[in-house]
Amino acid sequence: MEVRADRYRELSARILRDSPGITAAVTGAALHFDASRRRSYEGVDAEAWRRWAEAVKTHSLTHLDACLEEAERNLALNGVRVHWAETAADVHAILAEVVAAHAVRRVVKGKSMLSEELAVNESLGRMGVEVFETDLGEYILQLLDEPPSHILGPAIHRSLEDIRALFRRRFGTPSDATPETLAAAARAVLREAFLTADLGITGANFVVAETGTVALIENEGNIRLTTSAPRVHVALVGIEKVLPRWDDLAGFLQLTTRAATGQPIGCFVSLIQAPRRRPAQGSRPSREEPDGPTDVHVVFVDNGRTRVLADPEAWEVLRCVRCGACLNACPVYRQTGGHAYGWVYSGPLGAVLNPGLLGLPQAATLPFASTLCGACQDVCPVRIPIPKLLLDWRKRSVDEGLAPAAESRAMKVYAAVAIRPAAFRLATRLMRLVPAPLRRHLPFLATWSKGREPPVPSPRSFLRLWRDEAAPRKGGGP
């Protein structure tokens, strides 16, 4: 995926100008998810769960080396081949090795933001391998050649009419096809892909170090088929996804789905520990398991994560469980959807994770795409202090000279005026005299006032109001 995270202002303005229906589509879906989350939290002590989940993830991150070594050891004991990838290029090389060793020609893929980050589809395409996204939303976007707009609902920016038109062109479905008819058309293609694929690729919601277990949550059943129908399974796992103990998993499975979709637990939870069991020498054939891959590979991926972990301010973002709750709650994200953020991770998560993974020069505008209302932190199931991280990245942007020059000059002028009471009083008096239509074009307010109605100034300044209220009233009364 092309990185365009440094073009947030341009991309967001273009979406708002050229795609007026996106705000309504994204807002409707995001608010639906958010309302479901609130209802699901009513039946549990959500704050206690969040504090517990924060503590577990913090422990695993501060003991990540030991957790990963334990996970590798137990996965290997289970018969899983473990790989380590520092960069996306390392992942591509590992996949090329698997493709060559197993003569892979067709791949089915479960929804994985990490695979988007690593440009896995493009890499496999260069190897001559046919790839099918099997999550319905991801499959729709694959047909449209678009990246995901949301962690949870990748195609929420697309309306039913958009998908009807797409499926009519590709599959000949009726122009007024029901969602069930559209799903059936996709199922007919994907079922054949499942039955003929050589390799299944997934991400992982969690890996349990104590048992060497890969855990996957879904609602459609496509991941279950991806991990069991092909003869080879590869799980791409960010190194931050490891949990220390088996007992931790049950809580995270429930908390993640409550935060994401409002469900008590996902419709399908797959726990993968080993390849299909084969009969030992001289044993009865009936002992062989009938389903599952004969080879399972787990690829632990860094791709900038150790750099983020070493950052004394940014490391807490690695607690993220990719539930999408912060996106659903964010009023800024709901205006444009995810494509304005210019890379895989969007919304508040992208604004604090992308600068760490990509480098601040490539994502310096994203931390400013926020009102700092704090809704993202309020809904985060692992209590990531997103507003604090946003402010830290903003400060770094200014310190490193990455903020827009005009904005930096404006803030310097404001600071110079604000620390001089006489100059500040004069400036506020002059501002109240400027007619409202002209205020939109003042250098300090032109960008801010786009899409906003400039406030009508009070006849008296705040300082004058304060002075008048503080002055003793005539007659000595209170």
Sequence and secondary structure as in RCSB ss.txt:
>XXXX:A:sequence
MEVRADRYRELSARILRDSPGITAAVTGAALHFDASRRRSYEGVDAEAWRRWAEAVKTHSLTHLDACLEEAERNL
ALNGVRVHWAETAADVHAILAEVVAAHAVRRVVKGKSMLSEELAVNESLGRMGVEVFETDLGEYILQLLDEPPSH
ILGPAIHRSLEDIRALFRRRFGTPSDATPETLAAAARAVLREAFLTADLGITGANFVVAETGTVALIENEGNIRL
TTSAPRVHVALVGIEKVLPRWDDLAGFLQLTTRAATGQPIGCFVSLIQAPRRRPAQGSRPSREEPDGPTDVHVVF
VDNGRTRVLADPEAWEVLRCVRCGACLNACPVYRQTGGHAYGWVYSGPLGAVLNPGLLGLPQAATLPFASTLCGA
CQDVCPVRIPIPKLLLDWRKRSVDEGLAPAAESRAMKVYAAVAIRPAAFRLATRLMRLVPAPLRRHLPFLATWSK
GREPPVPSPRSFLRLWRDEAAPRKGGGP
>XXXX:A:secstr
    GGGHHHHHHHHHHH TTHHHHHHHHHHHHHHHHHHHHTTTTHHHHHHHHHHHHHHHHHTHHHHHHHHHHHH
HHTT EEEEESSHHHHHHHHHHHHHHTT  EEEE   HHHHHTTHHHHHHHTT EEEE SHHHHHHHHHT   SS
SS TTTTS HHHHHHHHHHHH   TT  HHHHHHHHHHHHHHHHHH SEEEE  SEEETTTTEEEEEESSSHHHH
HHHSSSEEEEEEEGGGEES HHHHHHHHHHHHHHHTS SS SEEEEE SS     TTS GGGS SSS SEEEEEE
E TTHHHHHT TTTGGGGG     HHHHH TTHHHH SGGG SSS HHHHHHHHHHHH HHHHTTGGGS     H
HHHH TT   HHHHHHHHHHHHHHTT S HHHHHHHHHHHHHHT HHHHHHHHHHHHHS HHHHTTSTTTTTTTT
TS      SS HHHHHHHHHS  GGG  
